[in-house]
Every structure is written in structure tokens, then in C-alpha cells.
């Protein structure tokens, strides 16, 4: 019987294990943590957003520069296949009002339990508290550090690595694999924070009053980067801003910071109203109105939005046209992003040129890479999990083909 080693027990690794085990391959999965699927369980605290229901072109566009490389992967195992797979585990899915897809239980625990039970029934052997630290010198044998020291595990017929990025060190995704891979001559793009908040130098007064308060239904763009505006809710933090629009702009923000050492966001506090409509509404100011009362009464600005106008605009504007222009493009200077261990995911990883269409390393035949170890990124909204599951399936199928299977 053919044997396969899977290194990493997240969505990509578990999916590769299932593909191989279903074909009758003897599968051993090595996981550094006390139990597999911990990152998936953590994602489930917010409802386990598995994938998204939008059209294919829009869906692929979420992967930016990696869309072309991920397109054939998503053809093999896309949103429809993922939903059918979840249903097969007894967890049918539904589409939320935003188009996001969730299991009906709205939690990860039932799905993960059913999945692990299925893998056990297929004979997958999951070995926990085994942290891969590299290969034995001059061989493909795996070095696995555990409670009793480091052991050398003879290489199987195929190996699939799915060790994640570097954004969740406490759950095992610490990027420790980069050194051994680069030592083997594999090109790895630097791991950087993605889906992460940005730093803004708020005044202490603003931070104390508004940290934890959302900016509802705004549009955020990067100054000098046309077409980058993203709508959604942003959250004020003590050190900057978080939330979906910032995550979706992550790659653009990093590029701007790299190029100029600084980045200015333009926040549209009223994206549903044009500049002219705002100016018309603001034209009628009662003499007794304070600036805050005027903005609240005329265009419905809440306290945090008014506070942001004061903070970023250097004071509240007095004229209708001046106020309207500021509301539509409020400048917020970004001084950096939060560190990678505060990020939801990471960008960078094994360069696409290092793998073939089956996700096998060209430099190491029989060794495959899946999940966030590859050099791609995506915003939250189901895109991260979808690509992790999909690359796990394709790596598993590639390993099966390597073994002579279908």
C-alpha cells in the first residue's frame, strides 16, 4: 500500500488527507498542536464563513495577482463543491444576506467533529504534538519534534505540506517552515501581514473616546490609487482602524507604504450621497446650531464620524461645500500596519513558479504544498477558507496521481 505524510492539520492538510485516504492510500497526518483544525474552530467563532456565493469573475478577482493561478484550482473544487462536501458531513449551508456562505449550525464544531470522524473511518492516522522542524540531512526524512524529543520519520511515497502562514503562532502557524524550505532552494516570498488593521496616530482624546466604536457604512480608498474604494464597516481601535474595507485594501496599502513610507486613506463617510447632495443638505444651517448639531441634523453624522472629522480634518468645517468635500474624502494618514501576529492571514509564501499545476514542488518531486504556504492572499468573506480547501484538494489529487492513481 502506498503511504502519504501530511504535515499540518488545518483545512488544507485535512482535505488532502481525505482525498488520499478515499483512494486507499495509507495516510499519516502530523500536527504540532494538541488537536487538528484549531484555526478552523477559531474561525467558527464568528459563524464559520466557508465561502461566498458571488459570480465566478467577481470571486476570482478577490485573489488579486494570484487569480490566474487559483482559477484552475477553483475549477476542481469551487464554492459549489465545498457546499456539497459540507452537506455530505451533515452540515448543509445557507447564503447570508451579504452573499457569504455558512453552515446552518453557524459554528465550526459540528462540522469539524463530523470531518474527523470521517477521516478516522477512512483510516487516517492523526499524530498530534509533532512539530515539523525540517528534513534530515541529505534525505527527505521528516524531523518531528515532540514532547519526548525529535524523531526522524522516513519519507513516505508522497508528502503534502500545509503549515499555514505566520499569522497565528499560538495555533501553530508561525512561519517556521520558511527556513528549511529556502535551505532546500525553494523560493519563498516574505510573509507579511494581510487582513490586518492599520496604524493611525490618533490623539489620546479621540482614542479614549472612540476605540471600539464602528464607522458604519463608509467607503475607504487609498489616495492616488483610483478605483480602490471599498464599502463596509470599519472599526476605530486605540491604535488605528480595523475591518473589512481595510482588509480588502491590504495589498494596496502595503504597496503604497513600500513606495512612499506613508499612505493616506480617504474615507467617504456618506457614500450613498453625492458631493452636490451633501452640499445642498448642509446649505441650511440654523444660527443656533453648533457644528456637531448641524452635521448630525443635516446629514446624520454620528458622534464617531464627527469626531473623525475633527481628528483628521483639523477641526470641524464651517461652510457647506467645505464640509461636504471633507465628508466625501476625509484624509486619514496611515503610518503602518499592525504586526503579523495580529493579522487574520498572511501574504507571501512559496512562489507559484516553484510548483507545477498539481502543486508539486519542481525541486522536490513527490512533495506538495497547499493552503496559506503558497504565495496568495484574499480578503475575508469566505475567500481564505475556500482557497485553503481547494488547494488541499488539488495537492491531494496531485499526490494521488504521483502514486499512479486517477
ZIPEFEN-V391231 format. One record per residue. RES is the residue in one small letter. PHI is phi in whole degrees, -180 to 180 (* if undefined). PSI is psi in degrees with one decimal (NA if undefined). D_CENTER is the distance of its C-alpha to the mean C-alpha in Angstrom with 2 decimals. Layout:
<<RES:PHI:PSI:D_CENTER> <RES:PHI:PSI:D_CENTER>>
This chain:
<<x:*:137.0:36.98> <x:-69:150.4:34.02> <x:-122:147.6:31.58> <x:-136:138.2:27.86> <x:-105:131.8:25.84> <x:-112:127.6:22.16> <x:-112:104.9:20.58> <x:118:124.8:17.61> <x:-110:37.7:17.43> <x:-91:-167.6:13.88> <x:-56:-43.4:13.18> <x:-67:-45.1:13.81> <x:-66:-43.8:16.84> <x:-64:-37.0:18.31> <x:-68:-41.3:18.13> <x:-62:-39.2:19.88> <x:-62:-42.1:22.36> <x:-65:-44.4:23.19> <x:-58:-45.9:23.84> <x:-71:-41.8:26.16> <x:-66:-36.5:27.88> <x:-61:-27.2:28.72> <x:-89:4.5:30.58> <x:90:11.1:32.61> <x:-80:141.1:31.03> <x:-77:116.9:31.38> <x:-114:130.4:27.90> <x:-121:124.5:27.24> <x:-111:128.4:23.79> <x:-109:122.8:23.39> <x:-127:132.7:21.01> <x:-72:-30.1:21.15> <x:-85:169.7:20.68> <x:-66:-16.8:23.47> <x:-153:153.2:21.78> <x:-81:165.8:19.08> <x:74:19.8:16.02> <x:-67:-38.5:15.48> <x:-66:-36.5:11.70> <x:-65:-40.7:12.11> <x:-64:-39.5:14.88> <x:-65:-40.7:13.08> <x:-61:-30.7:10.49> <x:-71:-11.9:13.82> <x:-63:-27.9:15.25> <x:-98:8.4:13.90> <x:117:-2.1:15.12> <x:51:74.3:12.89> <x:-77:96.5:11.39> <x:-73:-43.0:11.86> <x:-161:-166.5:11.84> <x:-135:153.7:13.42> <x:-99:4.2:17.11> <x:-68:168.6:17.40> <x:-64:159.4:19.56> <x:-59:-43.4:18.68> <x:-63:-44.9:19.06> <x:-65:-40.2:16.75> <x:-60:-50.3:14.13> <x:-62:-34.6:14.45> <x:-61:-21.3:14.46> <x:-68:-16.2:10.81> <x:-95:7.0:10.33> <x:55:-129.8:12.75> <x:-65:-17.9:14.91> <x:-95:4.6:13.70> <x:-58:-42.6:14.69> <x:-65:-35.3:18.10> <x:-77:-31.1:17.16> <x:-87:-16.7:14.87> <x:-55:-51.5:17.48> <x:-67:-28.5:19.92> <x:-65:-43.0:17.41> <x:-74:-20.6:16.50> <x:-67:-36.8:20.27> <x:-72:-44.8:20.87> <x:-145:92.4:18.46> <x:-107:-165.2:16.94> <x:-57:-41.0:16.39> <x:-64:-42.7:20.12> <x:-66:-37.9:20.32> <x:-66:-41.1:17.46> <x:-66:-39.6:19.27> <x:-65:-39.1:22.55> <x:-63:-45.5:21.34> <x:-62:-42.0:20.30> <x:-62:-37.4:23.65> <x:-64:-21.4:25.40> <x:-89:6.9:24.25> <x:84:16.4:25.92> <x:-125:74.8:22.82> <x:-61:156.1:23.24> <x:-113:166.5:20.61> <x:-140:158.2:21.06> <x:-99:122.6:19.65> <x:-77:175.5:19.17> <x:-63:-24.6:20.66> <x:-87:-2.2:17.49> <x:92:-5.7:17.20> <x:-75:151.5:14.43> <x:-110:131.4:15.57> <x:-133:152.5:16.31> <x:-69:150.0:18.83> <x:-61:-29.8:22.11> <x:-69:-17.7:22.14> <x:61:19.4:18.98> <x:-139:163.3:18.23> <x:-91:-27.7:16.92> <x:-56:-49.9:20.16> <x:-61:-40.2:22.44> <x:-67:-44.3:20.19> <x:-64:-41.9:19.52> <x:-61:-45.6:23.26> <x:-65:-37.5:24.35> <x:-67:-46.4:22.17> <x:-64:-35.0:23.54> <x:-65:-40.4:26.99> <x:-63:-45.9:26.69> <x:-62:-39.8:25.72> <x:-62:-41.2:28.64> <x:-65:-27.8:30.90> <x:-84:-3.6:29.97> <x:90:11.2:31.00> <x:-68:128.9:27.72> <x:-100:111.5:28.51> <x:-100:120.2:25.73> <x:-113:112.8:26.66> <x:-95:171.4:24.85> <x:56:37.1:25.18> <x:-124:102.4:25.26> <x:-96:119.9:23.20> <x:-71:129.4:23.38> <x:-117:-1.5:24.74> <x:145:-167.3:25.80> <x:-107:149.2:28.58> <x:-64:147.2:32.25> <x:-54:130.4:34.22> <x:65:17.5:35.25> <x:-140:175.6:33.85> <x:-103:12.4:30.74> <x:-66:144.8:31.35> <x:-90:135.2:28.45> <x:-97:120.5:28.87> <x:-124:116.4:27.60> <x:-91:127.8:28.06> <x:-134:-173.5:28.96> <x:-58:-27.8:31.09> <x:-103:16.5:34.21> <x:110:-171.9:33.25> <x:-97:132.4:31.89> <x:-116:155.9:32.95> <x:-105:120.8:33.01> <x:-105:120.2:31.87> <x:-57:142.3:33.47> <x:-64:141.8:31.22> <x:-82:-171.1:30.97> <x:-70:-32.6:31.59> <x:-142:157.0:27.88> <x:-136:135.2:24.82> <x:-118:122.3:21.14> <x:-99:129.9:18.73> <x:-144:68.9:15.30> <x:-97:5.6:14.72> <x:74:-173.0:10.98> <x:-95:-126.3:10.05> <x:-138:22.5:11.46> <x:-97:-6.8:9.39> <x:-135:65.3:11.32> <x:-58:-33.8:14.87> <x:-73:-13.3:16.64> <x:-108:10.2:15.09> <x:106:-17.1:15.92> <x:-89:84.8:12.94> <x:-116:4.5:14.97> <x:72:12.0:15.17> <x:-65:-14.0:18.82> <x:-77:-16.4:19.01> <x:-60:-45.2:18.97> <x:-58:-53.7:22.65> <x:-60:-36.5:24.13> <x:-69:-44.4:22.43> <x:-67:-31.9:23.60> <x:-64:-25.0:26.96> <x:-88:6.0:27.25> <x:87:12.3:26.86> <x:-87:127.0:23.35> <x:-76:127.1:21.72> <x:-126:120.7:18.36> <x:-69:140.1:16.61> <x:-54:137.9:16.04> <x:-79:128.1:12.85> <x:-135:156.8:11.66> <x:-65:132.6:9.52> <x:-131:159.0:6.54> <x:49:60.0:5.60> <x:-139:155.0:8.93> <x:-72:163.1:12.40> <x:-110:154.5:15.28> <x:-91:133.6:18.73> <x:-135:137.0:21.76> <x:-83:69.2:25.28> <x:-62:153.8:26.38> <x:-71:154.5:29.93> <x:-61:-36.3:30.46> <x:-62:-46.0:32.06> <x:-66:-45.4:29.13> <x:-61:-44.1:26.59> <x:-64:-36.9:28.96> <x:-82:-36.5:29.53> <x:-116:-1.4:26.19> <x:-58:128.4:23.45> <x:91:1.7:21.57> <x:-100:131.5:22.92> <x:-82:147.4:20.81> <x:-96:105.4:21.59> <x:-83:134.3:21.84> <x:50:64.3:21.38> <x:-112:170.2:21.20> <x:-124:131.6:20.21> <x:-119:133.7:18.72> <x:-133:161.2:19.47> <x:-98:122.2:19.83> <x:-58:134.9:23.57> <x:84:-0.1:24.96> <x:-121:85.4:22.11> <x:-58:147.1:23.54> <x:77:14.9:21.58> <x:-99:0.2:18.41> <x:-62:132.5:19.05> <x:-128:130.0:16.38> <x:-93:154.4:17.75> <x:153:-165.8:16.65> <x:-102:134.1:17.16> <x:-113:153.8:16.58> <x:-117:128.3:17.53> <x:-77:131.5:20.07> <x:-117:173.5:19.74> <x:-65:-19.5:22.50> <x:-120:0.1:21.03> <x:166:-131.4:19.33> <x:-135:146.1:16.91> <x:-130:173.5:13.62> <x:120:170.0:12.15> <x:-52:-47.8:10.73> <x:-60:-37.4:12.99> <x:-69:-38.2:12.10> <x:-66:-42.5:8.33> <x:-65:-27.9:9.54> <x:-93:7.2:12.09> <x:-53:-50.0:10.27> <x:-64:-40.2:11.68> <x:-66:-40.4:14.95> <x:-63:-44.1:15.33> <x:-62:-42.6:15.02> <x:-62:-42.2:17.53> <x:-66:-41.2:19.80> <x:-65:-39.9:19.82> <x:-65:-37.2:20.62> <x:-78:-39.2:23.35> <x:-119:-10.6:25.04> <x:76:0.9:24.02> <x:-154:166.5:23.32> <x:-152:134.8:21.55> <x:-113:121.5:22.91> <x:-89:146.6:20.99> <x:-115:116.1:23.19> <x:-102:121.3:22.67> <x:-93:107.3:24.57> <x:-77:-16.1:25.65> <x:-138:71.8:27.39> <x:-68:-16.8:25.67> <x:-84:-5.8:27.94> <x:-118:139.6:31.07> <x:-77:168.4:32.39> <x:-59:-43.0:33.88> <x:-65:-41.8:37.32> <x:-63:-40.4:36.73> <x:-64:-45.1:35.53> <x:-61:-39.5:38.54> <x:-63:-43.6:40.87> <x:-69:-30.7:39.65> <x:-86:-6.2:39.89> <x:-70:-21.3:43.34> <x:-107:88.2:45.17> <x:-106:125.9:44.94> <x:-74:143.1:47.52> <x:-56:-33.3:49.49> <x:-84:-8.1:48.74> <x:-71:131.9:44.94> <x:-73:167.3:42.92> <x:-60:-42.2:40.02> <x:-65:-43.3:37.53> <x:-64:-41.5:39.72> <x:-60:-47.6:40.08> <x:-67:-36.4:36.36> <x:-69:-46.2:35.81> <x:-71:-41.3:38.76> <x:-79:-42.1:38.34> <x:-131:10.0:34.62> <x:72:26.6:33.26> <x:-70:130.0:31.32> <x:-84:-178.8:30.45> <x:-64:-41.1:30.97> <x:-68:-37.8:27.52> <x:-66:-42.1:27.62> <x:-65:-40.8:31.17> <x:-61:-38.2:30.30> <x:-68:-37.2:27.62> <x:-59:-45.3:30.29> <x:-64:-43.6:32.62> <x:-67:-52.4:30.14> <x:-88:-24.2:28.75> <x:-94:-2.1:31.84> <x:75:25.2:34.35> <x:128:164.0:36.10> <x:-83:133.7:36.55> <x:-70:155.9:38.03> <x:-104:-28.0:41.49> <x:-100:155.4:41.88> <x:-63:-48.4:40.40> <x:-69:-38.8:39.20> <x:-63:-43.9:37.85> <x:-65:-43.3:35.95> <x:-61:-43.8:34.59> <x:-63:-38.6:33.36> <x:-71:-39.2:31.59> <x:-63:-35.7:29.98> <x:-80:-20.5:28.62> <x:-151:67.9:27.28> <x:-78:118.2:27.06> <x:-77:129.9:26.20> <x:-128:115.5:23.84> <x:-84:126.9:23.78> <x:-98:133.1:20.68> <x:-106:-1.0:21.66> <x:158:-179.4:18.39> <x:-108:163.5:14.93> <x:-68:158.7:14.53> <x:-66:163.0:14.52> <x:-64:-29.2:11.82> <x:-76:-1.0:12.86> <x:-106:4.1:11.99> <x:-91:155.2:8.34> <x:-76:-34.6:5.52> <x:-148:179.3:4.18> <x:-131:149.4:6.83> <x:-96:165.7:8.51> <x:90:178.0:11.83> <x:135:-165.5:13.43> <x:-60:125.0:16.36> <x:-62:143.8:17.70> <x:-61:-32.7:18.10> <x:-67:-15.0:21.83> <x:-81:-13.1:22.04> <x:-121:154.6:21.46> <x:-91:-169.7:23.47> <x:-69:-14.8:22.63> <x:-95:4.6:22.50> <x:70:24.7:19.97> <x:-88:137.1:22.95> <x:-66:126.6:23.43> <x:-64:-32.8:26.38> <x:-81:-13.7:27.73> <x:-138:77.3:27.62> <x:-53:134.3:28.76> <x:94:-5.3:27.83> <x:-114:127.0:24.59> <x:-120:156.6:21.29> <x:-130:138.9:17.64> <x:-144:164.9:14.65> <x:75:-149.3:10.96> <x:-73:-3.0:8.82> <x:-67:-23.4:12.34> <x:-82:158.3:12.68> <x:-84:79.0:12.22> <x:-146:163.6:9.58> <x:-150:162.0:6.42> <x:-159:156.3:5.43> <x:-75:169.6:5.31> <x:-68:164.6:5.26> <x:126:11.3:8.50> <x:105:-12.9:8.55> <x:-72:-35.3:7.31> <x:-65:-51.1:4.75> <x:-66:-40.3:7.83> <x:-57:-49.6:10.25> <x:-66:-32.1:9.80> <x:-67:-47.9:9.90> <x:-60:-45.5:12.98> <x:-65:-44.4:14.41> <x:-68:-31.1:14.48> <x:-63:-42.6:15.95> <x:-63:-47.3:18.60> <x:-66:-39.8:19.46> <x:-64:-39.8:19.79> <x:-64:-42.9:21.91> <x:-67:-36.9:24.02> <x:-64:-41.6:24.45> <x:-65:-39.3:25.64> <x:-63:-42.3:27.94> <x:-64:-36.6:29.38> <x:-60:-33.1:30.01> <x:-83:-1.5:32.03> <x:96:7.7:34.04> <x:-84:-179.8:32.46> <x:-72:NA:31.71>>
